[in-house]
């Protein structure tokens, strides 16, 4: 081969190598870094994982409660802010708190009187919300240290819930995987299997404020819910069994609306929204857009898609300023919103609701995606 041909061949090889490297860089998965967050009272190590995508968005997740600790997203000027409420130190997560960012289960939301009957057997659960059962009981999934493994651009958390834990039947193998994509999406994939018939309803309980955690209230956020009906509830927030339309009333967010617009009409104790909306036209197993919410001042916008049939809209009615969160900021009433994708509350006691029963041989699968953008 002549020198000129060799040079050309080398040049082509170099170009191909550089192109391959560029392609590899462009396809580089989200960076995942692991550090020790702290220790439990029993000396278990609690780990913290930081996921960063190519646009600089950053999610932090922890083995304690398979929880979301922080989510940093940009405003329309590109300035990043953490938009989830929570704590800087693990000790605050180990102490009682209102489920900041955690995975709730075995049954998210409420079960009336802490009882349900399955296949002719009545099961009794803890009553930790007045006379009712809430978010898995006294020691739900949020109060356990999960096992974690890195999987590509995400982290997979696993936990084994033994038969009889908090009164629920069946040994449950459960997993939650958090993935931060370069499409600026935080994706949560849930999986579970059981060795006995049981009930299951999982969700993430993040408290969001798109202006930034601890920055004012969320009443100025603009919300759209693709849900024309709600699960009607009584004064204790328990389903009555009725499904009601929202058209024209204060519950109606089928068109973009400031949360503040009808907020004063939400009377009763403690005031505000805490209702399960029925997502319009869900397709089993397919992602359906359930909600869009934005902070007009910063432009930050979050779109939520899910395979679940319902979404609980909650305006942090029980925060009262006594909890001190990240960087020493107090969290007052209505300083965050929750949009928890899930099945309807008290489903085990309402056979006409979409079933939450999981049986041996079946696989529970659920996905929720939070996509961040700006307006």
C-alpha positions in Angstrom: 0.0 0.0 0.0 1.3 3.4 -0.9 2.0 6.1 1.7 -0.9 8.2 0.5 -3.3 5.2 0.6 -2.0 4.4 4.1 -2.6 8.0 5.2 -6.1 7.9 3.7 -6.9 4.6 5.4 -5.6 6.0 8.7 -7.6 9.1 8.3 -10.8 7.1 7.6 -10.0 4.9 10.6 -9.5 7.9 12.8 -12.7 9.5 11.6 -14.6 6.3 12.3 -13.1 6.1 15.8 -14.0 9.7 16.5 -17.5 9.2 15.1 -17.9 6.1 17.3 -16.7 8.0 20.3 -19.1 10.9 19.6 -22.0 8.5 19.1 -21.0 6.7 22.3 -20.9 10.1 24.2 -24.3 11.1 22.8 -25.8 7.8 23.9 -24.0 7.9 27.3 -26.5 6.9 30.0 -27.4 9.0 32.9 -24.6 9.2 35.4 -25.3 7.4 38.6 -23.2 8.0 41.8 -23.6 6.2 45.1 -22.7 7.5 48.6 -23.6 6.7 52.2 -26.6 8.8 53.4 -26.3 7.6 57.0 -27.1 4.7 59.3 -30.3 3.4 60.9 -30.6 2.9 64.7 -29.7 -0.8 64.1 -26.6 0.2 62.2 -27.8 -0.5 58.7 -26.2 1.6 56.0 -28.7 3.9 54.2 -27.4 4.7 50.7 -28.1 7.7 48.5 -27.9 7.6 44.7 -27.5 10.7 42.5 -28.7 10.4 38.9 -27.7 13.2 36.5 -28.7 13.4 32.9 -26.9 15.1 30.0 -29.1 18.3 30.5 -28.0 18.6 34.1 -31.3 17.4 35.7 -30.5 15.6 38.9 -32.6 13.1 40.9 -31.5 11.8 44.3 -33.0 8.5 45.6 -32.4 6.6 48.8 -32.7 3.0 50.0 -34.7 4.2 53.0 -38.3 3.8 51.9 -37.2 3.5 48.3 -37.7 7.3 48.3 -37.1 10.3 46.2 -35.0 12.8 48.2 -34.5 15.6 45.6 -35.3 16.5 42.0 -33.4 19.4 40.5 -34.9 20.9 37.3 -34.3 24.1 35.4 -36.5 27.1 35.0 -37.0 29.0 31.7 -33.7 30.8 32.3 -31.9 27.5 32.9 -31.5 27.9 36.7 -31.8 24.7 38.6 -33.9 24.3 41.7 -34.9 21.3 43.9 -38.6 21.0 43.5 -39.4 18.3 46.1 -39.9 18.7 49.8 -37.7 16.6 52.1 -34.7 16.6 54.3 -30.9 17.1 54.0 -30.1 14.3 56.5 -31.2 10.8 56.8 -32.1 11.1 60.5 -35.1 13.2 59.6 -36.3 10.5 57.2 -35.9 7.9 60.0 -38.1 10.0 62.3 -41.9 10.4 61.7 -42.7 12.6 58.7 -45.6 13.0 56.3 -44.3 10.5 53.7 -41.9 12.9 51.9 -41.0 11.2 48.6 -41.3 7.6 49.8 -42.8 4.5 48.3 -46.0 3.8 50.1 -47.5 0.3 50.5 -48.5 -2.4 50.8 -51.6 -0.3 50.1 -51.3 3.4 49.4 -54.2 5.6 50.5 -56.9 4.4 52.9 -58.7 1.2 53.8 -61.9 1.7 55.8 -61.8 0.5 59.4 -58.5 -1.3 58.6 -60.4 -4.3 57.4 -61.0 -6.1 54.1 -62.3 -9.5 53.1 -60.5 -11.6 50.4 -61.7 -15.1 49.3 -63.9 -15.3 52.4 -61.2 -14.4 54.9 -61.3 -11.1 56.7 -58.0 -9.4 57.4 -57.4 -6.8 60.1 -54.9 -4.0 59.6 -53.6 -1.2 61.8 -55.8 1.9 62.1 -53.3 4.7 61.9 -55.6 7.4 60.3 -58.4 7.8 62.8 -60.5 4.7 62.5 -59.0 3.8 59.1 -55.8 2.3 57.7 -53.4 4.6 55.7 -50.4 4.0 53.5 -49.6 0.5 54.7 -50.0 1.0 58.4 -47.7 1.7 61.3 -44.6 0.3 59.6 -45.3 0.5 55.9 -42.9 0.2 53.0 -41.7 3.7 53.7 -40.1 2.6 57.0 -37.8 -0.1 55.7 -34.3 0.0 54.2 -34.6 -1.5 50.7 -31.8 -3.3 48.8 -30.5 -1.3 45.8 -28.7 -2.2 42.6 -27.7 0.1 39.8 -29.3 -0.8 36.5 -28.0 1.3 33.5 -29.2 4.8 34.0 -31.4 3.9 37.0 -31.5 2.3 40.4 -33.6 -0.7 41.3 -34.9 -1.1 44.9 -36.2 -4.4 46.1 -37.9 -5.5 49.4 -39.5 -8.7 50.7 -42.6 -8.1 52.7 -43.3 -11.2 54.8 -46.6 -12.9 55.1 -48.7 -11.1 57.8 -46.7 -7.9 57.8 -49.0 -5.1 59.0 -51.8 -7.7 58.7 -51.5 -8.3 54.9 -51.5 -11.9 53.6 -48.8 -13.3 51.5 -45.0 -12.9 51.1 -44.6 -10.1 48.6 -41.5 -9.6 46.5 -41.6 -5.9 45.4 -39.3 -3.8 43.3 -39.2 -0.1 42.3 -36.9 1.2 39.7 -36.1 4.9 39.3 -34.7 6.0 35.9 -33.7 9.5 34.8 -33.7 9.7 31.0 -32.1 12.2 28.7 -35.7 13.1 27.6 -35.9 14.8 31.0 -38.1 12.2 32.4 -38.1 10.6 35.9 -39.6 7.1 35.3 -40.8 4.9 38.1 -41.4 1.2 37.3 -43.1 -1.0 40.0 -43.1 -4.8 40.0 -44.4 -7.4 42.5 -45.2 -11.1 43.0 -46.9 -12.9 45.9 -47.2 -16.5 47.2 -50.7 -15.9 48.5 -53.7 -13.8 47.3 -53.2 -10.3 48.6 -54.1 -6.7 47.8 -51.5 -4.2 46.5 -51.6 -0.5 45.7 -48.2 1.3 45.3 -47.4 4.9 44.7 -44.7 7.5 45.2 -45.6 10.2 47.7 -43.4 13.1 46.5 -44.4 16.6 47.6 -43.8 19.0 44.7 -43.3 22.8 44.4 -42.1 23.8 41.0 -41.0 27.2 42.2 -38.6 25.3 44.5 -38.9 23.4 47.7 -39.8 25.9 50.5 -40.6 28.7 48.1 -44.1 30.0 49.0 -47.3 28.1 48.4 -48.5 26.2 45.3 -51.8 28.0 44.9 -50.4 29.9 41.9 -49.6 26.7 40.0 -51.7 26.0 37.0 -53.1 22.4 36.8 -54.8 20.3 34.2 -56.1 16.9 35.2 -57.3 14.6 32.4 -60.0 13.3 34.7 -63.7 14.2 34.4 -64.8 12.2 37.5 -63.7 11.7 41.1 -64.2 9.0 43.7 -66.7 10.6 46.1 -65.6 10.6 49.8 -67.1 11.4 53.2 -65.8 13.7 55.9 -63.1 11.2 56.8 -61.9 11.1 53.2 -63.3 7.6 52.8 -65.0 6.6 49.5 -68.7 6.4 49.7 -68.8 4.1 46.7 -70.1 6.8 44.4 -68.4 8.2 41.3 -69.1 11.8 40.7 -68.5 14.1 37.7 -66.4 17.3 38.3 -67.9 19.4 35.5 -68.3 23.0 36.4 -67.4 22.6 40.1 -64.3 23.4 42.2 -63.0 19.9 41.5 -62.9 20.5 37.8 -59.4 20.8 36.3 -60.2 19.4 32.9 -59.0 22.7 31.5 -55.9 24.5 32.7 -56.8 26.3 36.0 -54.9 28.0 38.8 -55.2 25.9 42.0 -56.2 29.1 43.8 -59.2 29.8 41.6 -61.7 27.6 43.5 -59.6 26.9 46.5 -61.8 28.9 48.9 -64.7 26.6 48.0 -62.9 23.6 49.4 -64.3 24.0 52.8 -64.2 21.6 55.7 -61.3 20.3 57.8 -58.5 20.9 57.1 -59.4 22.6 53.8 -57.9 22.0 50.3 -57.8 19.2 47.9 -57.3 15.5 48.9 -59.2 13.6 46.2 -58.8 10.6 43.9 -59.4 11.6 40.3 -60.4 8.9 37.8 -58.2 9.2 34.7 -60.1 9.5 31.4 -59.7 6.8 28.9 -56.9 4.7 30.4 -55.7 1.7 28.4 -54.6 -1.3 30.5 -50.8 -1.4 30.7 -50.3 1.7 28.5 -49.1 5.1 29.6 -51.9 7.7 29.7 -51.3 11.4 30.3 -53.0 12.1 33.6 -51.8 15.6 34.6 -49.9 18.7 33.6 -48.9 21.3 36.1 -46.7 24.4 35.8 -45.4 27.3 37.9 -46.1 30.4 35.8 -43.3 32.4 37.5 -40.5 30.0 36.7 -42.0 28.3 33.7 -41.2 24.8 35.2 -43.7 22.3 34.0 -44.3 18.7 34.9 -46.4 16.2 32.9 -47.4 13.0 34.5 -48.2 9.8 32.5 -49.2 6.5 34.2 -50.6 3.1 33.7 -52.7 3.5 36.9 -56.5 4.3 36.7 -56.4 7.1 39.3 -54.4 10.0 40.6 -54.7 11.5 44.1 -54.4 15.3 44.1 -53.4 16.6 47.5 -52.5 20.2 48.5 -50.5 19.4 51.7 -53.4 20.4 53.9 -51.8 19.0 57.0 -48.4 20.7 56.8 -48.4 23.5 59.4 -44.9 25.0 59.4 -43.5 22.9 62.3 -41.5 20.7 60.0 -38.1 22.1 59.1 -36.8 20.7 55.8 -34.0 21.2 53.4 -31.5 24.1 54.1 -33.5 25.0 57.2 -36.7 26.0 55.5 -40.1 25.5 57.2 -42.9 23.8 55.3 -46.2 25.6 55.9 -49.7 24.6 54.9 -50.2 24.3 51.1 -46.4 24.6 50.4 -46.5 21.6 48.1 -48.8 19.4 46.0 -48.9 15.7 45.6 -50.1 13.9 42.4 -50.0 10.3 43.4 -50.8 7.8 40.7 -52.6 4.8 42.1 -55.8 2.7 42.3 -58.8 4.1 44.1 -58.7 4.3 47.9 -60.5 1.5 49.8 -60.7 -0.7 46.6 -60.6 -4.0 48.5 -64.0 -3.0 50.0 -65.6 -1.9 46.7 -65.8 -4.8 44.2 -67.0 -2.4 41.5 -63.7 -0.5 41.6 -60.7 -1.7 39.5 -59.3 -4.6 41.4 -56.2 -4.4 43.5 -56.0 -8.1 44.1 -52.7 -9.9 43.3 -52.6 -13.7 43.1 -49.8 -16.2 42.9 -48.6 -16.6 39.4 -49.6 -13.0 38.5 -47.1 -10.2 38.1 -48.0 -6.7 39.3 -46.5 -4.0 37.0 -47.1 -0.3 37.1 -45.3 2.7 35.5 -45.4 6.4 36.1 -43.4 9.0 34.2 -42.8 12.6 35.3 -41.6 14.7 32.3 -40.1 18.1 33.0 -40.1 21.0 30.6 -40.5 24.8 30.6 -43.2 27.2 29.3 
